[in-house]
């Protein structure tokens, strides 16, 4: 596929990092059926990483790139179903799934940024920025109720980015597709942040009321 040295280095580095993280999290032999699907998806993401890093100035084998990415995105709808049907749902598996999703979106946004503008990278960075903000503002790490809207927005990010970078739509339309994805993501994170803030205020109010009652 005409990979440069950078492509081989990125792909190999990704594979080594993935192996290290999987072994640290659990013995590979203990991975459940859904985890194995997620791992297969993670391997496909490694191929996407190698292609993006190996073709920074064009010449991307579009058919291979689109195929790898499309299958990786499609399998995102499979591992959750497998986990539920086999009774192997676990926080570890959900975290594995989420991190693979987030990294694939980051890679796609980084690739899109090379010809649409650095602003597209915001799509891939926003989730990591939210996590980093939680280190400073612990209330951002609070629990969120399941939301079909949140899931839909998360799923559309990869699809819209793939459409934007695949050449399937006119170049003039590509920024609009990426912009729509970013707008939806910003709305989703904004809604969750507001909910967490309101929950924090409610918790603080209960603590204050409890303390006042205690002192009385």
PyMOL commands that set and color helices and strands:
alter all, ss='L'
color gray80, all
select helices_A, chain A and resi 5-25+28-30+33-54+62-74+76-86+91-116+118-136+138-141+148-166+171-215
alter helices_A, ss='H'
color red, helices_A
deselect
rebuild
show_as cartoon
